[in-house]
Amino acid sequence: MEEVESVNGADEKLWLFGKEDIENSPSREKNIQSSTERRIIASCARFVLEVGAALEVPQLTRCAAIKLMQRFYLMESMSRHSPPAVASACLFIACKVQECVKRLRDVIYWSIKIKTRSEQFPKGEDLLEESSRFQAEKKLVLLKERDVLRVLNFDYDVDLPFKYIIQLVKLYGTSAQQQKDLIQYAWNFVNDSLLTSIHMEYKEMDIATAALHLAMLYSNHELKKVHGEPWYTHYGIDPKTMVEICNRMLEHYDVEV
């Protein structure tokens, strides 16, 4: 498991959207159905994770890229901006911000390779930097990088729940093994939630608390009280909100808590 650090202390309140905002996104106004938009966002999030893994980009940076992409598509329509190109651009931006800079040609190489792995290239020539396809992809990603920065007003700071999960487990955990188990379970729930709009709707502290609640349910671990206070009150989340987020996380499993 990676060492988790904060991501530039963003003011997430500026980037939280209501359900009405999400249901009336720019893509919806261009007649892209809700189910289609959700499917494309999830697919591009997986794409970011896979390209980032191939580039050995830290998990934190990949997650930051997904949040930038989700913000962008709550401001702009998919009909105007190619989702795979925006996804690659957001990964490129996140790598710069996180100081794990990757060469653009490497981002393009893996983007093409992963996007088109089902195609048969003549001797892989489309992966060569001098190929017309490579150059076209490079031009498009650079264009989308400028679009993302402009639309987000150069605000590429993001907050993520991982550090809050670790803080809670360290404060309220009872053993090293319990802490390790809970962090891993909660981490998995957060990773899956990045395929949805949850991180555009709720504070990351609240998402961390909900993910840890699910981790406790599925691992059969309990966190202790500190000074008589239960662990889930630490960040001041309303219990109803915690359950709401948990159910959102579990929607695709058809399970409720």
ZIRAKA-V196516 format. One record per run of one state. SS is the DSSP state (alpha for helix, beta for strand, coil for the rest). FROM is the first residue (numbers start at 1). LEN is the number of residues. Records with the same first field share a line. If there is no record, write none. Layout:
BEGIN
SS: FROM-LEN, FROM-LEN
END
This chain:
BEGIN
coil: 1-11, 16-3, 24-2, 30-4, 55-4, 73-10, 98-6, 116-6, 128-4, 152-10, 173-3, 194-4, 202-2, 220-6, 227-2, 230-1, 234-5, 250-1, 254-4
alpha: 12-4, 19-5, 26-4, 34-21, 59-14, 83-15, 104-12, 122-6, 132-20, 162-11, 176-18, 198-4, 204-16, 231-3, 239-11, 251-3
beta: 226-1, 229-1
END
